[in-house]
């Protein structure tokens, strides 16, 4: 294998990519060339405008993580960050105070916003930002168009009994602590794949769906018209790794998002949600954690190659072993 394409969200996808690159460099992935190229189609539906700045959380998390600038404790933003701008904005009473931009992080958003306002599309802006960070992958926004995820939540004070908030408010301010009644993807139906996205999928030797959120990360990428079709049509095997381990998400809010769309919170149910390509879905293979091995029969019956392996990304070696298992599954 020479070309691998990954459809990635933020933290989970970035950590998987670290292990994947580690596995490639160390020769731990069977049949994968040590100089294999990795393309990353990143979710941009989490993007938000804050204080006049365009913030792309998933793009930046992948870029910072692979460029060795991420804050490992938080899992987002810059390492050795300071917060003077955030503090001053709060002193002025400027909202939103719940979404904090660190001083180093602000520089990235300033550059991005200036380039966007000068007429450059997000794909070219991302390419320019990556020249500094050298992430070791080709980082492709899923679309250059504006797409935003919003969440309808209960609100007894509203005449309708609900209100709609931006996904970042649901995640950062509310900490996903209230039920998500509906997830809305504004602009998704009218978007088009970003430059290079369809080509990266069509030209891949393997396409990977990492343990990112299946609804608001990988789900939104597949929701861009033309991308799901490209995944279904590629000659490359398509393999995914479950973000659900032992009936719960490891990190994030996959449980809340799956519940909002009526999908059972289990490793098998997420694989069945993506579906087998032989039955109109997007997957050829699906990996679950060892503790979910009792769900393999459901996956096999649905036409999916499936195996149970350790899926906890405890370090680069463990994550590389996950990537190797994904390769082995589709090679068989």
C-alpha positions, 0 to 999 in steps of 0.5 A: 500500500502506498496511499492511505486516506483517513476521514478524521474528526478532531481528538480521536482522529488525530491520535489515531493518525499519530499511531498510523504514522508511527506504524508506517515509519516503524514498518509495523503495518503489513504490506504498507510501504515505509514511505506511504502517503497519508491524506486526511479528509478533515471535518469542518462542520465544527467550525465557528466564528468567534470574536470575528475569527474563523476557528476550525477545531478539527483541522487545528487539532490534527495540525497541532497534534501531528506538528507536535504543538498540541496541549496533550492534557487538554487534547486541543489548543496549543501547548504552553498556552497563555490566556491574556486575550481571553482575560481581557475580552472577559473584562470588557464583557464580550461574549462568548466567554465560554469559548476560550482562545489562547494567545498562541492559538489566536495567531492561527485564527488571525492568519486564517481569517485574513487569508479567507477575507483576502479571497483564499479558500479554506483548502489553500489556507489550510495548506499554507498553515501546514507549511509551518506545522509540517504534519506529515500528511496532506490535510484536506478540509472536507469542503471549502463551503461554510457548514455548521453543526447545530444541536436542538436541546430542551428549553422549558422557557421557550414556546416550542420547548426547545432551542438550537445552539451551535455544536461548540456551545453544546460541547464546550459550554453545556459539556453535552450534559443535556439531551441532544434532541436533533442534530442539524447540519446547516449548509451541508446539503449544498456543500461540495467536496474540497479540492483533492478530497474525491481524488484522495479517496478514489486514488487510495489503496486503503480508506480508514474511518478512525474512532472519530464521532460517527455522527458529527465528525465522520458522519458530516464528512460522509454527508458532503454530497459526493463524498459518500459516493466516492467512498462507496465507489473506490476500488480501495478497501474501506475499514473502520474502527469503533469509537464505542468500547464496552457500550460507551464512548471512550472520550467525547460525546458519541453516546449523546449523538448516536442517541439523538439519531436513534442508533444503539450505543454499541460497537456493532450498531455503529458498524451497522450504521455505516453499513457494508458496501455490499449492502449499500453502505461504506464499509468492507471491514470493522474493528471492535474492541476485545470486550465487544467480541460477542458482537462480531456475529451481528457484523458478519451477518450484515456482510462485514469482515470484522475482528475484535482487537484492543482499541485503546489508544494508550500510546503510539505503539498500541495505536499502531497495532490498531492500524496494523489490525485494520490493514490485516482485516482488509488484506484478508 
